[in-house]
């Protein structure tokens, strides 16, 4: 929540300084906001499309040698056998 509030504060301060001190038109700031929203939405859609594709290629293979190797007994397994 703190990050959200600080983000909103600094974004609004950036817009206020741009409009007040650098004479940026409000219309320019509206276009910047709209393009920023479009960019974020496109990034989210790209993530939704590519995450299943990357997940498919990162799956471990069923014929992997690591799956067939037995696990090395831990120290506590050896102790429990003795007791």
C-alpha positions in Angstrom: 0.0 0.0 0.0 2.9 2.3 0.8 4.4 1.7 -2.7 1.1 2.5 -4.3 0.7 5.7 -2.4 4.3 6.8 -3.1 3.8 6.0 -6.8 0.7 8.1 -7.0 2.3 10.9 -5.1 5.4 11.1 -7.3 3.4 10.6 -10.5 1.1 13.5 -9.6 4.1 15.6 -8.6 5.7 14.9 -12.0 2.6 16.0 -13.8 2.2 19.1 -11.6 5.8 20.2 -12.2 5.6 19.6 -15.9 2.4 21.7 -16.2 3.4 24.4 -13.8 7.0 25.1 -14.4 7.7 23.8 -18.0 4.4 25.0 -19.6 3.5 21.6 -20.9 -0.1 21.5 -22.2 -2.6 19.4 -20.4 -3.4 17.7 -23.7 0.1 16.4 -23.9 -0.1 14.9 -20.4 -3.4 13.2 -21.4 -1.8 11.7 -24.4 1.1 10.5 -22.3 -1.3 8.9 -19.8 -3.3 7.2 -22.6 -0.2 5.8 -24.3 1.2 4.6 -20.9 -2.0 2.7 -20.2 -2.0 1.2 -23.7 1.7 0.1 -23.2 0.9 -1.5 -19.8 -2.1 -3.4 -21.2 0.0 -4.6 -24.2 2.7 -5.8 -21.8 0.1 -7.7 -19.8 -1.4 -9.3 -22.9 2.1 -10.3 -24.1 2.8 -12.0 -20.8 -0.5 -13.8 -21.0 0.3 -15.1 -24.4 3.9 -16.1 -23.9 3.8 -17.5 -20.3 2.1 -20.8 -21.4 4.5 -21.1 -24.3 7.6 -20.6 -22.1 6.1 -22.9 -19.5 5.7 -25.6 -22.2 9.4 -25.4 -23.1 10.6 -25.3 -19.5 8.8 -28.4 -18.4 11.2 -31.2 -17.4 11.4 -34.0 -19.8 10.0 -37.4 -18.7 13.1 -39.2 -19.8 15.5 -37.1 -17.8 18.3 -38.9 -16.0 17.8 -36.8 -12.9 14.3 -38.3 -12.3 15.6 -41.8 -12.3 18.5 -41.3 -9.9 17.7 -42.3 -6.3 17.9 -39.6 -3.6 20.9 -39.7 -1.4 19.8 -40.5 2.2 20.2 -37.6 4.5 21.9 -37.4 7.9 18.6 -37.7 9.7 17.6 -40.8 7.7 20.8 -42.6 8.8 20.3 -41.5 12.5 16.7 -42.8 12.5 17.9 -46.2 11.2 20.4 -46.5 14.1 17.8 -45.5 16.7 
